[in-house]
Amino acid sequence: TFGLGLINVVATIVAIATIDRLGRRPLAILGAFVMVLGLAGVVVAQVSDMPILGLVGLCVYIAAFAISLGPLPYVLMSELVPSTLRETGIAAASATSWLFNALVALFFLSGVSVFGLSGVFFFFAVVCVIAFMVALVWMPETRGRNLDAIEDNVTAGLPLRRVGDVVETV
């Protein structure tokens, strides 16, 4: 537990140091992809009785999550919600995030008893594949963009994927 927590803390520090340099979208895409690989390692380890692979896969998953899909939603919600709605929007988005965290916690043990450990981790891997696809298709890049310009793009109705674009006005 200490080792997994340490990986989480170190990876979070890496995220803080790199999120503005590497960008939100690349971190989300790469992070979700690596999370899938880590969870696939856990599934293979469980099916093949290879506990070391399972531990490595879990470490990879935790590090990838802490660098990408862990902090990125909080960064993006502060950038994408217009200032007039920011308090309410961030509160709703945070509540939704914590609701899904609670659902994962509630589902995990009963899911393991019904579907087995490999079944639950396979399900989580599928969710990460969906996150990868969402990041690839819809996630905007907001790195280095002015918050007012992002807000203007959001309120102008630009598609989500383009709200971080620099839009020339004529």
C-alpha positions in Angstrom: 0.0 0.0 0.0 2.8 2.4 0.8 4.5 1.7 -2.5 1.4 2.2 -4.5 0.7 5.5 -2.6 4.3 6.6 -3.2 3.9 5.9 -7.0 0.7 8.0 -6.9 2.4 10.9 -5.1 5.4 10.9 -7.4 3.2 10.7 -10.6 1.1 13.5 -9.3 4.2 15.7 -8.9 5.2 14.7 -12.5 1.7 15.8 -13.6 2.0 19.2 -11.9 5.4 19.7 -13.6 4.3 18.6 -17.1 0.7 19.4 -17.6 1.3 22.9 -19.0 4.4 21.9 -21.0 3.0 18.7 -22.6 -0.6 19.7 -22.9 -3.9 18.3 -21.7 -4.9 16.4 -24.8 -1.7 14.5 -25.3 -1.5 13.6 -21.6 -5.1 12.3 -21.7 -4.6 10.2 -24.8 -1.3 8.8 -23.6 -2.5 8.3 -20.1 -5.7 6.5 -21.0 -3.7 4.2 -23.4 -1.1 3.4 -20.7 -3.9 2.8 -18.2 -5.4 0.2 -20.6 -2.0 -1.5 -20.9 -1.6 -1.5 -17.1 -5.1 -3.0 -16.6 -4.5 -5.5 -19.4 -1.3 -6.6 -17.5 -3.4 -7.1 -14.3 -5.9 -9.2 -16.3 -3.2 -11.4 -17.9 -1.5 -11.7 -14.5 -4.7 -13.0 -12.9 -5.5 -15.4 -15.7 -1.9 -16.7 -15.9 -1.1 -16.7 -12.2 1.7 -14.2 -12.5 1.5 -12.0 -9.4 4.5 -9.9 -10.2 3.0 -8.9 -13.6 -0.2 -8.0 -11.7 1.7 -5.7 -9.4 3.6 -4.1 -12.2 0.4 -3.6 -14.2 -1.3 -2.0 -11.2 1.7 0.3 -10.6 1.6 1.3 -14.3 -2.1 2.0 -14.1 -1.8 4.1 -11.0 1.1 6.2 -12.4 -0.7 6.7 -15.7 -3.9 7.8 -13.9 -2.1 10.2 -11.6 -0.4 11.8 -14.5 -3.4 12.1 -16.7 -7.1 11.3 -16.0 -6.7 11.9 -12.3 -5.9 15.7 -12.4 -6.9 16.6 -16.0 -10.7 16.8 -15.4 -10.2 19.4 -12.7 -7.9 21.4 -14.9 -10.2 21.2 -17.8 -13.4 22.0 -15.9 -11.8 25.2 -14.6 -10.9 26.2 -18.2 -14.0 25.1 -20.1 -16.8 26.3 -17.8 -17.7 30.0 -18.6 -16.9 32.4 -15.7 -20.6 33.2 -15.1 -21.3 29.5 -14.4 -17.9 28.4 -13.1 -18.8 27.9 -9.4 -21.9 25.9 -10.2 -20.3 24.1 -13.2 -17.2 23.0 -11.2 -19.4 22.0 -8.3 -21.5 19.8 -10.5 -18.5 18.3 -12.4 -16.7 17.6 -9.1 -19.8 16.0 -7.6 -20.2 13.8 -10.7 -16.5 12.8 -10.5 -16.9 11.8 -6.8 -20.2 10.0 -7.5 -18.3 7.8 -10.1 -15.5 7.3 -7.6 -18.1 6.1 -5.1 -19.7 3.8 -7.7 -16.3 2.2 -8.4 -15.7 1.6 -4.7 -19.2 0.2 -4.3 -18.9 -2.0 -7.4 -15.4 -3.4 -6.9 -15.9 -6.0 -4.2 -19.3 -7.2 -5.3 -18.0 -7.2 -8.9 -15.1 -9.4 -7.9 -17.4 -11.8 -6.2 -19.7 -12.0 -9.3 -17.3 -11.6 -12.2 -13.9 -12.4 -10.7 -10.9 -10.1 -10.3 -9.9 -10.4 -14.0 -13.5 -9.7 -15.1 -13.6 -6.5 -13.0 -10.2 -5.3 -14.2 -11.2 -6.1 -17.8 -14.3 -4.0 -17.4 -12.2 -1.1 -16.1 -9.9 -1.6 -19.1 -12.9 -1.2 -21.4 -13.8 2.0 -19.6 -10.3 3.2 -20.2 -10.5 2.4 -23.9 -13.7 4.5 -24.0 -11.8 7.3 -22.2 -9.0 7.0 -24.8 -11.5 7.3 -27.6 -13.3 10.3 -26.0 -9.9 12.0 -25.5 -8.9 11.2 -29.1 -12.1 12.4 -30.7 -13.6 15.2 -28.5 -11.0 16.5 -26.1 -9.8 20.0 -26.8 -6.2 21.3 -26.3 -6.3 24.3 -24.0 -2.6 24.5 -23.1 -1.3 28.1 -23.4 -4.7 29.4 -24.3 -6.2 32.5 -22.7 -9.2 31.7 -20.5 -11.2 34.5 -22.0 -10.6 33.2 -25.5 -11.6 29.7 -24.5 -14.7 31.1 -22.9 -15.5 33.0 -26.1 -15.2 29.8 -28.1 -17.4 27.9 -25.6 -20.1 30.6 -25.6 -19.9 30.9 -29.4 -20.9 27.2 -29.6 -17.8 25.8 -31.1 -17.6 22.0 -31.0 -15.9 20.8 -27.9 -12.8 19.6 -29.8 -12.2 23.1 -31.1 -12.9 25.3 -28.0 -9.1 25.6 -27.4 -8.4 26.7 -31.0 -7.4 30.2 -31.8 -10.3 31.6 -33.8 -9.6 34.6 -36.0 -12.3 37.3 -36.0 -12.9 39.3 -39.2 
